[in-house]
Amino acid sequence: MQTIVLGGGCFWCTESVFLSVKGVQSVVSGYMGGDATSANYEAVCSGSTGHVEVIKVEFDESIVPLEVILDVFFATHDPTTMDRQGNDVGSQYRSVVFYTEDSQKPTV
């Protein structure tokens, strides 16, 4: 099993996409990368915490390789729009990838 953390807009929307990918074992929504020790929806939406909405994707690399996970990620959001995905606007909607293993770094 591998884990990668992805931010590509609203985490509920991104979560629903990855729940349907064969080989994905779990998807958990949350916040990452901010300054506040305790993020909550209201604080993050205020733009004052520096957090981004993310999903933690756990996947079986023998069924779905990291390259496919990233293909799905980049096909389902626009990483070129600064702090925005569709109608969602704010720094919490920026596009980010956090790898969790050094072996993932060359791919991401």
N, C-alpha and C positions, 0 to 999 in steps of 0.2 A: 504494500500500500504506500502511496505517496500523498502528500498534502501540498496544496498551493493556495495562496490567498490572493483573491482578485477583486478589484474595485472597478466597476464599469457602469456607474449610475445607481439607480435605486436598487438596494440589495434584494428586495423582495422580487423584483422583476428578473434580476440576474439569477437569483436562487431558483426560480421556477424553470428557467432554461436548463440549468445544469442537472436538476432533478430528473430530467427526461433522457439524459445521456447514459447509454449503456456502459457499465463499468464504473460509474460514479456511485460510491457507497454512501456518502453523506454530504450534505451542504448545510452550513450554519452561517447565518447572517450576524454581522456585528460591526464594530468600529475599530479602526486601527490608525496608527500614525499621529495621533494628536498629543497635545500638551496636557490636557486634563487627565487626572488619574481616574476619574469616574465619568464616563461619557453616558449621556442619555439623549433621547431623540430631540428634545427641545434645545438642549445646549449645543448639540452638533449642528442642528438647523440654524442656530444663530450665527454660525460661522466663526465663533470665538475660540473653539477648542482645537482646530487644526486637524480634526479627524476626517477620515474618508469612510464612506459606507463600503463594506467589503463582504465577501463570502469566503469561507474556508471550505475548500473542496477536497474531499478525500476520495481517491480513485485508485482502482486496480490497474496499474500500468501494463499488465499482461493482456488486458481487455481494451483499454483506451490509453494510448501513450500521451505523454505531456504535450507533444506537438498537436495532437487532436484537441486536447483541452484548450490550448491557446488559440487554435483555429476557430473553435466555437466562440471563445471569448471575444476575439477581434471581429468576428462576423456578426455579433449580436449587439455591438455598441460602436460608437464613433469616437475613437481615441483622440481625434484631432480637434474636438470641440472643448474649449477650455472651460472647466467648471460647469459643465452642462451635459445632460443627456435628454434629448427631446424637450418635454415641458419641465423637467426637473433642473433647477438652476441653483448653484451654490458650490462652494469649494468641496463639500462632502461628496459630490458626484464626479470628481475627477477620475481619470483612468490611471490605475496603478496595478502593478504586479509585485507581490512579495514572494520570492522563492523561499522554500523552507529547508532545502538541502543544497549543498555546494554543487552537487552533480546537475542540478537544474539550471544553474546560472548561465551556462553557455546557450541554452535553449531559449531562456527568457531574455 
